Amino acid sequence: MAAALTAGGGISSAFSNTMVPEKRALKNLTGMAKDAGMEFSNAYFGGLYNDKNKYLIELAKQMDALGAVTGISPKDAGMPNGSPLEYEVIKGVMEAYKKAGLHYNVVEGPPSLHTKTKLGLDGRDEEIANFIKFMGNLKRAGVDVICYNWMPVISWARTSMDSPGRGGALMTAFDYDKIKDASLTEYGEIAPETLWKSLEYFLKAVVPEAEKIGMKLALHPDDPQVDSIQGIPRIMNTVENFDKMLSIVPSDYSGVTMCQGNYSLMGADIPSLIRRWGKAGKIHFVHFRNVRELSGKLPSTKFTETFHDEGDIDMHAAMQAYYDIGFKGSIRPDHVPTMAGEENSSPGYMALGNLFAIGYMRGLAESVGKNGLVSK
């Protein structure tokens, strides 16, 4: 029986014919980079001593997603009275995250970039000088990406922190109609041109200094990306305005935070935008998130966050685009749902939603990475 099968090209021949292509594919995959070459990260706002973050850190180590994104908390360095601008404090924070098993890779929410700078008020030159000092000390400590925003007075805003989503998970959501009649802030009605002038002033002062030391500046879009809230304009709320910003002081070190949700809510096709800005070297940091637009307007005035696998954005196509442009930087989930058993103490940043998101991202990254290697 065995002789007949072998002679007739049976088991031996069939086994050989089916396995050779598979072996060839596996050989090609031996050079595949983990997570398609990107550094999967989590946000640790509130620092290492936050109970939610302590739990997330343990999960992150088990997931092997070791990038850390947050601000500079002197408490983390064991110097609660220290200045976050100073090298010893910054270095102490880096060492504390390293001791916890993480790699601090992006500052999100830098010190010394506040209302005076963004509204062009007296005292902005001191804030900018301190920002430049911070950049130098941060680079010296080993971090070369700063995520910043141009949202003075009113930063990230939502009208609901517990909107019910899939299976009863709690989502953050926004509806402009609920706040459109809110009273003006103490600054009154501000003209958009005021923010444009202050942004130009900042970029002309800071970008040349960033170039000297190799610091990547990643401007985050306005969130929500409506035109104005309580008299404070939002100018980083369209792709066209980002292109305008990038042209003010053209530089490899002046770029964007690719916060997918906001650009989608501006009306952008996310994979196409990733490729355009990525090929130009403008994407320094990624917020991998998904949303559902509910207003029928662009930029959107009503939307909800979603699980990563159910919103408007084609997340596989987005991950494919990051792979295709060769993005190697920090990428983190953002605005995740609060899941069963969690208290919703930090809406958008609870641990279990991050756990789900990292797993989903890793599957996408492995898919595009393997397809890319086999097709070569």
C-alpha positions in Angstrom: 0.0 0.0 0.0 2.8 2.4 1.0 4.7 1.5 -2.2 1.7 2.1 -4.4 1.0 5.5 -2.9 4.6 6.6 -3.2 4.9 5.4 -6.7 1.6 7.0 -7.7 2.5 10.3 -6.3 0.2 9.8 -3.3 1.0 10.8 0.3 4.7 11.7 -0.3 4.0 13.8 -3.4 0.9 15.6 -2.1 2.6 16.4 1.2 5.6 17.9 -0.6 3.5 20.0 -3.0 1.3 21.5 -0.2 4.1 22.2 2.2 6.7 23.9 0.0 4.7 27.2 -0.4 3.9 27.2 3.3 7.6 26.7 4.2 8.5 29.5 1.8 5.9 31.8 3.4 7.2 31.0 6.9 10.7 31.6 5.9 9.7 35.1 4.6 8.0 35.8 8.0 11.1 35.2 10.1 12.0 38.9 9.7 8.6 40.3 10.7 8.9 43.0 13.3 6.8 42.9 16.4 3.6 45.1 16.1 4.6 45.9 12.5 7.6 47.9 13.8 5.5 50.3 15.9 5.8 50.9 19.7 2.4 50.0 21.3 1.8 52.3 24.2 -0.7 53.3 26.8 -1.5 56.6 28.4 -0.8 56.9 32.1 -2.3 60.3 32.9 -2.2 60.8 36.7 1.1 59.1 37.0 2.4 55.9 38.5 0.6 56.4 41.8 -2.8 56.4 40.3 -4.6 53.1 41.3 -6.1 52.7 37.8 -2.6 53.1 36.3 -1.1 50.6 38.7 -3.5 48.0 37.3 -3.0 49.0 33.7 0.8 48.8 34.1 0.5 45.2 35.2 -1.8 44.4 32.2 0.6 46.3 29.9 3.6 44.1 31.0 1.5 41.0 30.5 0.5 42.2 27.0 4.1 43.2 26.3 2.9 46.7 25.3 5.5 48.7 27.1 5.4 52.2 25.8 4.3 55.0 28.2 2.7 58.3 27.3 1.9 60.9 29.9 3.0 64.3 31.4 5.8 64.9 33.8 4.8 64.4 37.4 7.6 65.3 39.9 5.9 63.0 42.3 6.8 60.1 40.1 10.4 61.1 40.4 10.2 61.2 44.2 10.5 65.0 44.0 6.9 66.3 44.7 8.2 69.9 45.1 10.4 69.8 42.0 9.8 71.6 38.7 8.7 69.5 35.7 11.0 71.7 33.6 14.2 70.6 35.3 16.4 67.9 33.9 16.8 66.0 37.3 13.0 65.8 37.7 12.5 64.7 34.1 15.2 62.1 34.3 13.8 60.9 37.6 10.4 60.3 35.9 12.0 58.4 33.1 13.8 56.2 35.6 10.7 55.6 37.6 8.8 54.3 34.5 11.8 52.2 33.6 11.8 50.6 37.0 8.1 49.9 36.6 8.9 48.0 33.4 7.9 50.6 30.9 9.5 52.8 28.3 8.5 56.5 28.5 8.4 57.6 24.9 6.0 60.6 24.5 5.2 63.6 26.6 1.5 64.4 26.2 0.5 67.6 27.9 3.8 69.5 28.3 4.4 72.1 31.1 4.7 75.8 30.2 2.4 75.9 27.2 -0.8 77.5 28.5 -3.3 80.3 28.0 -0.8 83.1 27.8 1.0 81.5 24.9 -2.2 80.4 23.1 -4.0 83.7 23.4 -1.0 85.8 22.9 -1.1 87.5 26.3 1.5 89.2 28.4 3.9 86.5 29.8 3.9 84.3 26.8 7.6 84.9 26.1 8.4 83.5 29.5 6.2 80.4 28.8 7.8 79.9 25.5 11.3 80.2 26.9 10.4 77.6 29.5 9.0 75.4 26.8 12.3 75.6 24.9 14.2 74.8 28.1 11.8 71.8 28.7 12.5 70.5 25.2 16.2 70.5 25.8 16.0 68.8 29.1 13.5 66.2 27.8 15.8 65.4 24.8 18.7 65.1 27.1 16.7 62.6 29.2 16.0 60.5 26.1 12.5 61.5 24.9 12.1 63.1 21.5 8.3 63.5 20.9 6.0 66.1 22.5 2.3 66.0 21.8 0.7 69.4 22.3 -2.5 71.2 21.4 -3.8 74.6 20.6 -7.0 74.6 22.7 -6.8 77.5 25.2 -9.1 77.8 28.2 -11.3 74.9 27.2 -9.4 71.7 26.2 -10.9 68.2 25.7 -14.6 68.4 26.2 -17.5 66.0 26.2 -21.2 66.4 27.1 -21.5 62.8 28.4 -19.0 60.6 30.1 -21.3 57.6 30.4 -23.2 57.2 27.2 -24.4 53.6 27.0 -22.7 51.6 24.2 -22.4 48.0 23.2 -23.4 45.6 25.9 -23.8 48.4 28.4 -20.3 49.7 28.1 -19.9 53.4 28.9 -18.7 55.7 26.2 -17.8 59.4 26.1 -19.9 61.4 23.7 -20.4 65.0 22.5 -23.5 67.0 21.4 -22.8 70.6 20.5 -26.5 71.5 20.9 -26.3 70.8 24.6 -23.6 73.5 25.1 -24.1 76.0 22.3 -25.8 78.5 24.5 -23.3 78.3 27.4 -22.0 81.6 28.7 -18.7 83.1 27.6 -15.6 82.6 29.6 -13.7 85.4 31.3 -11.9 86.1 28.0 -15.1 86.9 26.2 -15.5 86.4 22.4 -12.1 85.6 20.9 -11.4 86.0 17.1 -9.9 82.9 15.3 -7.2 85.2 13.9 -6.0 85.8 17.5 -5.2 82.0 17.8 -3.6 81.9 14.3 -1.3 84.8 15.2 -0.3 83.3 18.5 0.3 79.9 16.9 2.6 81.5 14.3 4.5 83.4 17.0 5.0 80.1 18.9 6.1 78.1 15.9 8.6 80.7 14.7 10.1 80.7 18.2 10.1 77.0 18.9 10.5 75.0 15.7 14.0 76.2 14.9 15.0 75.2 18.5 13.4 71.8 18.0 15.3 71.3 14.8 18.6 72.0 16.6 18.1 69.2 19.1 15.9 66.8 17.1 12.7 67.2 19.0 9.5 66.2 17.2 6.5 68.4 17.8 3.2 66.7 17.3 0.2 69.0 17.3 -3.0 67.3 18.3 -6.3 68.3 16.7 -9.0 70.2 18.5 -11.3 67.8 20.4 -14.2 68.3 19.8 -13.5 69.8 16.4 -16.3 72.4 16.4 -15.7 76.0 15.5 -16.1 77.5 18.9 -17.0 76.7 22.6 -18.1 79.5 24.9 -16.5 82.2 22.7 -13.1 80.4 22.4 -12.4 79.5 18.8 -11.1 76.1 17.6 -8.7 76.6 14.7 -7.1 73.1 14.5 -10.4 71.6 13.4 -10.0 70.9 9.7 -7.4 69.1 7.6 -6.9 72.3 5.6 -6.0 74.2 8.7 -3.5 71.6 9.6 -1.9 71.9 6.2 -1.8 75.7 6.8 -0.1 75.2 10.2 2.5 72.9 8.7 3.3 75.5 6.1 4.0 78.3 8.6 7.4 77.0 9.6 8.1 74.0 7.3 10.3 71.5 9.1 10.7 67.7 9.6 10.3 68.4 13.3 6.9 70.2 13.1 4.2 67.6 12.6 1.0 66.1 13.8 -0.5 63.7 16.3 -2.6 61.4 14.1 -5.7 61.3 16.3 -7.8 59.3 14.0 -11.2 60.1 15.6 -10.9 63.8 15.2 -9.7 63.7 11.6 -12.5 61.3 10.7 -15.0 63.7 12.3 -13.5 66.5 10.1 -14.5 64.4 7.1 -11.1 62.9 6.2 -10.5 59.5 4.8 -8.1 58.2 7.4 -6.0 55.7 5.4 -5.5 58.3 2.6 -4.6 61.0 5.1 -2.1 58.7 6.9 -0.4 58.0 3.6 -0.3 61.7 2.5 1.1 63.0 5.8 3.1 59.9 6.5 5.0 60.1 3.2 5.8 63.8 4.0 7.2 62.7 7.4 4.6 64.6 9.4 3.1 61.9 11.6 5.1 61.8 14.8 2.6 60.1 17.2 -0.7 58.2 16.8 -3.9 58.0 18.7 -5.5 54.8 17.4 -9.2 55.3 18.1 -12.6 55.0 16.5 -15.8 57.1 16.5 -19.3 57.2 15.2 -20.5 60.5 13.6 -24.1 61.3 14.5 -24.8 64.9 13.3 -24.7 64.6 9.5 -22.4 67.6 9.5 -18.7 68.1 8.9 -16.8 68.9 11.0 -19.1 66.9 13.2 -21.1 68.5 16.0 -22.5 65.2 17.5 -20.6 62.0 17.9 -19.8 59.1 20.2 -16.7 57.1 20.9 -16.9 53.4 20.2 -15.1 50.2 20.7 -12.2 50.1 18.3 -13.9 47.5 16.1 -17.3 49.2 15.5 -16.9 52.8 14.5 -16.8 54.7 11.1 -13.1 54.2 10.5 -11.7 51.2 8.6 -9.2 50.3 11.2 -7.5 47.5 9.2 -7.0 49.9 6.3 -5.6 52.5 8.8 -3.1 49.9 10.2 -2.2 48.9 6.7 -1.4 52.6 5.9 0.9 52.9 8.9 2.7 49.8 7.8 3.0 51.1 4.2 4.5 54.4 5.3 6.9 52.6 7.6 5.7 54.3 10.8 7.9 53.2 13.7 6.8 55.6 16.5 4.5 55.4 19.5 0.9 54.4 18.9 -1.7 54.1 21.6 -5.4 53.4 22.0 -7.4 56.5 23.0 -10.9 57.1 24.5 -11.7 53.5 25.2 -15.0 52.4 26.7 -15.5 51.7 30.4 -16.3 48.0 30.7 -18.1 45.7 33.2 -16.7 45.8 36.7 -15.0 49.2 36.3 -16.1 52.4 38.2 -15.6 54.9 35.3 -13.3 57.0 37.4 -11.3 58.0 34.4 -13.7 58.0 31.4 -12.0 57.1 28.2 -8.9 55.7 30.0 -10.0 52.7 32.0 -7.8 49.6 32.0 -10.1 46.9 30.4 -10.9 49.0 27.4 -7.2 49.5 26.8 -6.7 45.7 27.2 -9.3 45.1 24.5 -7.8 47.8 22.2 -4.2 46.6 22.4 -5.3 43.0 21.6 -7.3 44.3 18.6 -4.4 46.5 17.4 -1.9 43.6 17.7 -4.1 41.4 15.6 -4.3 44.1 12.9 -0.6 44.7 13.0 0.2 41.0 12.7 -2.2 40.8 9.8 -0.7 43.7 7.8 2.9 42.6 8.7 2.5 39.1 7.5 0.7 40.1 4.4 3.5 42.6 3.6 6.3 40.1 4.1 4.6 37.2 2.1 3.8 39.5 -0.8 7.5 40.6 -1.2 
